[in-house]
Amino acid sequence: MPPADRQRAVPSALMAVSFPRPDPESSPIGSFRVVRRGFDPDEVRSRLQQLVDEIDQSRERERALEREFANASRPNVAVDQLDREVLVSLVGEETERLLGDARDEAARVRARAEDEAVQLVASAYEEAARVRESVQEEVTYLQRVTAEQVETELASARGRGLEMVTEAREYREKVLTDLAQRRDLAREQIRALIDGRDHLLRAFEVARLAAVDIIVELEQAAPSDDPSAPEQFISRQSAESAIYDADDDITPVNGIELPAVASGGTVAPEYAAPVHDDSEHPGAGAGPVGATVSTATPTDGDTPPTPSTGVVPDRFAARRTVLAPLIESLVKQFKRVVVDEQNDVLTAIRRTERVSGIAELLPDEDSHVARYCSCSLAEAADSFVAGAASMDGGAAPDPHGPGTAVLDRFAEELVLPMRERLERVIESSQGNRFELSAFVRSAYREWKQRFDGLAEELLLHAYGLGAHSVLPVGSLVVWQPDPTAPGCPEVSANAGVVIRVPDTFPSGHVHPPASASCRCMIQRLPE
């Protein structure tokens, strides 16, 4: 090989045996992660800086050796003056020596770096394990302390909650006790007011009846002076209207004014008695008192006797006297049952999350009707017996009273409208318990206002049924309207009509009352 070719081949050989050089800029000085407990970052950086410095020094020595090698490879004399063998030997030995030194130095640096890296990794693992264990212990401690604090707070909260509940219960009991005392006091006051009102009503009724008796006696004791003049009489309805009006408040007894007596000794009527037109109502007379009574057409062809035109005793006043305490007692029975029922309904509403039907508040319809029938049996039986006793010459009354059929009918009139009202209330409340409770209270309050009229209607019906039940078949009876009561639709058709038992009156009824507003009676006539 020529000397020039050997010179060009030497750098190629050097390039073939070269190894990658570490870059100081890529050193891991700034890549260490700082933790709370670990290696000191300053010491780690210092140690790595030493390694980098050693690597830089090795590189500087390598570059210096390369320069020396380059300088040594340049001949100081002309090439043509050097011996070929000498030149080759000189270049080869120096290159081999430089390369060997570089390999040895690189191996030493790599070994030291690997040892340092292994030590750093091992120390990092040990420190990480120690830190992890310490953190785990601290977390366990914090969890235990937190759990203890939570339990303490819960126990304290439970204690405070129990104290608040106990205090609320005590306050509730105190309020309920106070309300119960006020309610009882209010009930006693209301009961006293009701008793006082009833006492006043009875006193006024007695005074009114006494005034009516006085007027009747005056009628009987004051005949007309002129025998040829038609008989004058004062209608009971006119006389009583002068001293009592159902639409006005009850006037004191001292305020009763008797009708004036004419100079001839007769009582002057305040207004003329109503006259019934026979053409409009065939078979209807002018009334039971002071007029000839028309009779229904008999079926057997016999002509019934015409009733007397004398004054009929005031059987209506006697009936009112008998029925007044019974009506009062029956109204109290109704109200007592309704109050208990209302309390049960309101309790059921409070205990039920959502009321969907009336079956959740009240019993079935038959049981509901039976409840009101049972509370009215005694008063209805007494009224039935009193009606039977008012009929002279009658048979013994039925000891069982009017029977359950009559009571069931009146109980249905009382119960069924209320059940329908409650069903509408439940549907309109849409599950709102507070609104439903308010509606129920309002419905029961309105319901109680019907008791007076319904109790009077029931006992009047039982009284009339009792009077009719003791009449023998074929007895003559006349329909008499109450002169003190407002007129009813049946008066125009039945007033003064005489029939034989068990025939019916023109209105289709067997005995009064024929309707809720009817206060008429029947009277037995002599054969």
GITAJO-V338959 format. One line per field, one symbol per residue. ss: DSSP state (2 for helix, 1 for strand, 0 for the rest). burial: # if it has 9 or more other ideal C-beta (glycine too) atoms within 8 Angstrom, else .. Layout:
ss=???
burial=???
//
This chain:
ss=00222222222222220000000222000000000000002222222222222222222222222222222220000022200222222222222222222222222222222222222222222222222222222222222222222222222222222222222222222222222222222222222222222222222222222222222222222000000000000002222222200000000022200000100000100000000000000000000000000010000000000000000000222222222222222222222222222222222222200000022200002222222222202222222222222000000000000002222222222222222222222222200022222222222222220022222222222222222220000001111100000000002222000111000000000000000000001111100
burial=..#..##.##..##............#.#..#.....##....##.###.##.###.##.##..##.##..##........#....##.##..##..##.###.##..#..##..#...#..##..##.##..#...............................................................#.######.###.######.##..#.#.......############............#.##.#...###.#...#..#.#..#.#########.####.#.....#..#...##.###########.######.######..##.###.##..#..#..#..##.....######.###.##########.##..#..#...##...###.#######.##.###.##..#...#..##.###.##..##.###.##################...###########..#.############...###.#..###...########..
//
